[in-house]
């Protein structure tokens, strides 16, 4: 371990847990937008953030804002509902919206923090829902990818596909022969299932020391070495496994 690693470790230890969670959520949002495929859902991270919000609201006990406390009991239920966590944040805003922020500076700080978390959570979930809508059949029929969804996301995916199939069937598919009505048809060597382009270019940064740090570009003989701290522009497929292991971050 060199001096840079020691300094980095000291800096990491100085970062409060709540701030680290916000930074991790920001990175997860950036990675989700940059990656061509859907990434694993950050369940534990979002649960910690929602718990932090609950603790912030409890601080308002000292301010005697009783109306705000009415929703605290339902926080844990909302936490268990995956991407519906945005509703919890809006509930906070509803309960605090009628209060005068000038009455207490602490209330202003809490509302500002909630607004920041709301933006990050919404943006993160929208990026995921966009991919779920676009690659629905591919995700549902690929177990390894389907396992990256939260339970509410999987439920949404199935409902979305059901509605889409019903709409297409009522609009035009019922006029087609029975064998041509499938949305996942692969006859004639042409697949109707849209899949993400894993060979699209991404910007990435190596954030950890990697023991086996040789990356290979699929379909070619090209190889390159991943060195901690370096930034690359490369095909996503070349660094996919490193990204999923958290050794490389998309930027």
N, C-alpha and C positions, 0 to 999 in steps of 0.2 A: 504493500500500500504506500503510495507516494504522498507528498504534501498536498497535492490537489484533492486527493481522495479524503484526506483527513479534514481539510477545510470544508469540503462538500458535506461530510458527515456532521460536522459541527453546525453548519447552516441548516441542515435538515432537522436537527434536534431542536433548533431555536424556533422552528415554525410551529405555532399552535395547531392542535389537532383539527379545529374547525377551519382554520385557514388552509390547512393541507387538503381537507376534503373539498373545499371550494376550488382549489387549484387542480385537484384530480378530476372534478366534474368538468372544469373548463377543458382539460386535456381530453377527456372522454368525448366531449362535444366536438372538439376539433377533429379528433380521430374518426368519429362517426361520419362527419361531413366529408372527410378526405377519402375514406376507404370506399372502394367500389362495392363491397359486400357488407352485410350487416354484421356487427361485432357483438361479442357477448354482452348481455345486459348487466349493468353495474348495480346489482341488487343491494349488496351490503353498503355501498357508498351512498346510495339514495336513502336507505333506511337511516343511516347515521345523520344525514342532513335533515331529514324530517324530525328526528329526535332532537336535533339541535334547535330547530324551529320551535318545538314544543317547550324546550327549556327557556328559550327567549321569551315566549309568551308567559310562562310562569313568573318571569321577572316582573311582569306587570302587576303581580299581586301587591307589590309594595306601593303601586300607584293607585290601588283601589279602583281599577277599571273592571268592574264585575262583568259587564256584557261580554268582554273579550274572553273571559274564562269559561263561557258556556260551551265553547266548542272543543275545549281541551280534551274532554273525555273521549271524543271521537277520533282523536289524532291517530291512535294506534290502529284503529280499524282502517283508516285511509292509507296508512303506511303499508298495510298488507295487500293493497290493491294495485301494485305495480305502477303503470304509467298514468293512473288516475290521481297520482300525488299532486298534480297541478291544482286539482279541486281544493285540496287542503290549503294551499297558499292563497287561493282566491277567497276561501272562507275566512282566512285571517284578515284579508283586506276588507271584506264585507263587515266584519265585526269592528274593525278599527277605523273604517272610513268616515264614520259620523263623529269621531272625536276630534277635538281641536289639537293639532300637533304642537301648537305653541305652548300648551300647558305643561309639557315636560319634554326636555331634550332627549331623554332616553327613548321616548316613544318615536321620535323622529329617526333615531339611529336604528331602532328595530324595524321600522317600516322601510327604511332604505335598504337594510340587509335583506328583508323579505323580497323586495322588488328585484334585487340582484339575483337571488336564488331562483326566483320565479322565471326570470329571463333565461337563465342557464338551463333549468329543467325543461322548460317549454321547447327551447331550441334543440336540446338533446333528443327529446321525445319526438319532435317533428321530423328530425332527420331519420330516425328509426322508422317512423310510420310511413314516410315517403318510400323507403326501401321495401317495407312490408307490402305496400300497395303495388309497387312496381314489379317485385319478384315473388309474388304470392305463391304461385304453384311451385316454383323452384325451391323456396324455403320449406314449404309443407312436405314436399316429396324427398327432401334431403335431411335425414335424421341429424347429422352433425351440425347442420345449420339451424334446423328447427329447435335444437336444444339451447340455442343462444337467446331465445326469446323468453321473456317473463310470462307467467301464466296468463295475465290479462292480454298481453300482446298476442299470444297464441290463440286465445279466444276471439280476439278482434280479427286475426287473420282468417280463421275459419268462417266467421260471420261475413267478412268482406267477400270471400270467395263464393259463399253461398248466395249472397245478394247479386254478385256479378253474374254468376251462372244463371240465376233466375231471370235477370234482366235480359241477358243475351238470348236465352231460350224464348222468352216472350216476344222479343223484338224481331229476331230473324232465324235463330238456330232451329226452331221447330219446323221451318220450311226446308231444312236440309235433310238429306238421308241420315238414318240413325248412326251410321258409322262415321259421319263427318261432324258430329255434334260435340265431340270431346275437346275441351280447352287445352288438354295436354297431349294432343295428337302429334305423333312423330312419324307418320307415314310418309313414304317417298323420300326419306332421308332429310326431311326438313322439320325441325322441331318448332312447335308453337309456344314452347315454354321460354320465356325471356330470362336470361341469366346475366349476372353481373360480369363486366369485362375485367377479369383479373389481371390482364396485361396492360391496363391503363397506367399512366405515369403518376407517381406520387412523390411528394417531398417527405423525407423522413430523417430522423436524427437518432443516432445510437446513444442510448442513455445508460447502458450497463456494459460491464466487461463480459464478453461472450467467449466461452471456451472454444467452441467450434464456430469460428467467426467467418467462415468462407461461405458466401452466398453465390448461388448459381442462377443465372437467368434461364428459366425453362425453355426448352426448344433450341437452345444454343450451347456452345461450349464456353461462353463467357463466364468468368468468375471474378469476384472482387472481395476484398477483405473489409469486414465491418469493424471499425475502430471507434471506441467510445469517444463521444463528443463530435464526431464527424457528421456532416449533413450530406445527403445524397438525393439525387433525382433519378428514380429507377422504376422499373415495372413493379407493380404491387405484388405480383406473383413471386418475385425474387426475394422479397422480405416478409412475405405473409406469415410464415411460421414464427419469425422473430417478433412480429407485431403482436401476434396472439399470445406469446409468452411474456410480453411486456419488456422485452430487451430493446426494442426499437419503437419509437413513437412517431406517429404521423403528424406533420406540422403544416 
